[in-house]
Amino acid sequence: MSRISTCFAQLDGKKALIPFITAGDPHPSSTVSLMHTIANAGADIIELGVPFSDPMADGEAIQRSYERALDNNTSLHDVLQMVSEFRKINASTPVVLMGYMNPICAMGISTFARAAKNAGLDGVLVVDCPPEEAVELSKILSEAQLDLIFLLAPTTTDARVGEIARIAKGYVYYVSLKGTTGASNIDVLSVEQSLARFKKQIKVPIGVGFGISNTEIAAQIAPLADAVIVGSRIINEMDASDEKNIHSNVDSLIKAFNAAVKA
C-alpha cells in the first residue's frame, strides 16, 4: 500500500488536509523547513509545486510564487533534492509534486520517475496531462510505484470521469470552480452535487481545491469531500511574512485549517 493510500486509511473517516507550497519560494533554502513545519502542524499530505514559467491553472498568488522560485533558479532536479532532504527526517507524510509536463519531458519521463522514486516522492499531479494523453506517463509512474493524480472540473463529462476512474491512483483533485487558483466564489451546493456524481464511478478519495480561501469554507467542504486542498491562502500568508515569522505564521495557519477540516 502506498503512503497516500495508507494516509487515507489511517484517517479512519476523518478528512485529509493537503496544503500546497511552491518549491523554492521564498527561497530554496527554506522549502524543506517549511515542509516540516506544515507536516508537524497537521498536514496529512503535502503538495509541492514545481515552478513553471507558463502556468495554465494557477492564479496570481501562485504565479508570483513560481516567479520567485524561478528567479532563485529552482529546477525540477532541485525540487526532487528537496523531497530527498525532507525524507531524511520525515518518512511518513506523503508528498505529491504538482506541475506541468514540460519540465518532466525535459528531464525524460523514465529518468524523472526513477529520480522521483529514489527521492521518496509518492505521487505526481500534472495539470496539462489529461487521461487521453497519459498512457505512457501512467505506465512509467506505475512501474516506479508512483501515483498519477488527475484533475476533475465542474465541466468534466461522465465519459471523462470514467476514463479517470480506470487509471487514477492515490486521490483525484476536484477543481471546485471555473477559473484559476485563489478565486473565492466557491459554490458549496455545486461541489456537493458534483462529488455525488463523481463518486458513482471514482473509488479513490476525492480532494477539493481552488477557492478554499478560509477556514469557514474548509469546514463546509470537509463533510462533502475526502480531502481539502489549500494553496493560495498559504502562499499569501508566506507573502505577508518575513524571515523571522514565516514559520510561526504558517504553523498557525495550518493548525487552524486542520482543526476546521478535522471538525
C-alpha angles and dihedrals in degrees: 000000000000123000089251094053090045091051094055092044092053093052087075096208097326119116127254125241112215114186122192128212131166117247111241095023124150085359134336090242091060100049100083094046090049090051089054091047090052094047093047091049092059110279111153095195130010122218110204116198120222106218113243131180098222110037118179104194105030123103129220098283096052092041088056090051090052090051092051091047092049090048084057088053093243109175133185088257089056091050092054089049088055091053090049091051091048090053092059087075106016115050098162113049110091116235123204124190114221118195148095136299098247098076091043093050090046090056093040121254096248093045090048093049093052093046092046092050092047090049092056099253118158107193146005128216112193110192097200099042111091119193093260090062098037101081097106095037092048093050095048095044091047091053087054090049092246122140117235108214122202135204125239123195137190087258096051109126124227089248091055090046088056091052091051092045091058096057108020117117133183098010140320125242117229113206097215098204143025107263140042134314117287098038115136106203097097116162108213094193091052090050091052092050093047094048091051089054094046095048091061087073109015117077101178118084118280121220123198122217142154111073098033091130101151143014093260092062090043090055091051094048098043097074090053101045138046092233140014117219120205123187122137093044090058093046090051090051090052090048090055093048133080131216092273099053106023094100095046092046093049090045092054093046095050091047090052092050092045091053091050093048096044093047 
